[in-house]
Amino acid sequence: MAPEGIHYDHDERWGDGNGRSHVRASILGPDITVPVRGGEPLLGTWQQIILVELDLRGRNRTVHVTVLGTSEKREGPE
């Protein structure tokens, strides 16, 4: 997917040669959802969360984390 050395319209418009990176980023998507229990991510033994940089040049990135949910201590019927 998104091979090197082919024409990307993005490169013509923006002149940055970064069209392949944009296609790859759109395939991966910008986010991930991970369940959390007891304050820890529920990941398999060999799973981990990573940031993949696809741009042609490195840059500083900001990672935003949003946690949604309720306390595990619930009152009343389930």
C-alpha angles and dihedrals in degrees: 000000000000096000124205121251100033130111118273117184088216090067092055094049099043101024093217100113088230101118093108091054091053092051091049092048091051090053093051095041129218101268149036133208117215125179116235128203125179091357093302129105113248101235130155121251094270099030125108138166114248137177113228116205110205100167118110092238128042121245140166114276132195119219117207120202122196120187118197127182147072136279116276088233104087130175125209132022120336 
